[in-house]
Amino acid sequence: MYMNKVSSATASVLCHLLRRVTDPAFPLDHDLLKSADWKKVRKLAAVQGVQSIIFDAVSELPADLRPSQAFMMPWIRYVVGQEQIYTRHSAAIADLSAFYESHGIRMMLLKGWGLSLNYPHPKHRPCGDVDVWLYGEYEKGDALLESELDIHPLMSSHHTIFFYKDVEVENHITFIETDCHKADGSEEILLKYAEEAPVSVPSVKGNPILLPSADMNAYFLLRHSTAHFATEFITLRHLLDWAFFVNKHHSQINWDELYANAEKANMHIFLDCQNAICVNELGFSSEHFPVRKSRPELEKRIFNDIISPEFNEDAPDMRQNFLKYCYVKTKRNFANKWKYDITYKESFYSILFRFAWNRIKSPYSFADIMDKNKI
């Protein structure tokens, strides 16, 4: 969801608190924090997906800099609720992995829970849906869900979708939307990486969970972030996913290979800027985040767009108002052309055409949309 333009004071407080999360030794700016509008700060943190993350910094502030106890209590309840959701997600992931494994299917977990393990407090990274890769056996996996658990997955663009113990799961057919990016080459790169030995970590129930190798994760996260950045926006949570992952696994990443692959897909400029932002705005070590070429003005524009997107008009639900949805989406894409120029190799107009066609045909039919809108 987009929001109105963010005041520089509110953004400064939020970024200051994030610096305390990434570097507990970062000196406090007492004047900045004393003048903070905590209601606005918390609202911005919620939009940016870091409400529980910055709570860790806020709760450790000196008493004269912290919000009032009355203000903190609902925040505490929110964080506790987030931790409970995380626990349920963790258990569902463990059970689902064990279910597939019992039928001889390996499940690799993408993004989400695996990335949370890189955070100082994993439970404070917000939970979304669960993305899984069954090593090409998605059809067998879905058939088993239907026959044994009475779960009926629905087909979407490049994955099937189902709910397992109230947790939304996306069972990937492909890693990226190949219909939208015919010439990207990313799917082939990711399939090659998927052949490498995955990382095995214990689940909350003791059984192993498979995660992508560091090289696969680096490329997948980069492609995922650039796709969101170009077509809509990314948040500070996306940025922190990258930052904490690289900070922990930087020595395991083949940076020469990552940059070579990124350049083939025209993501190398964004990669440079993202790494520079992690150092200059979030306080991570420059030794862990290589930058081949500094672009200060572009870095600033990208970071400002993360905090407060240049285009901030919401599109209505596609099935409720198809014409306005198309209008707003078109406006957004043209406003975001500068983003496409640093994230995709293909022609801007060919990408738009394929995105539009992909949204029309999946997951809803064009006839269905027309009927819903009485066109």
KARAZI-V803832 format. One record per helix or strand of 2 or more residues. SS is the DSSP state (H for helix, E for strand). FROM is the first residue (numbers start at 1). TO is the last residue. If there is no record, write none. Layout:
<<SS & FROM & TO> <SS & FROM & TO>>
//
This chain:
<<H & 8 & 22> <H & 30 & 34> <H & 38 & 47> <H & 51 & 58> <H & 69 & 102> <E & 108 & 110> <H & 112 & 116> <H & 122 & 124> <E & 130 & 133> <H & 138 & 149> <E & 154 & 155> <E & 159 & 164> <E & 167 & 172> <H & 186 & 194> <E & 199 & 202> <E & 208 & 211> <H & 214 & 231> <H & 236 & 252> <H & 255 & 264> <H & 268 & 280> <H & 296 & 307> <H & 322 & 335> <H & 337 & 340> <H & 348 & 361> <H & 366 & 373>>
//
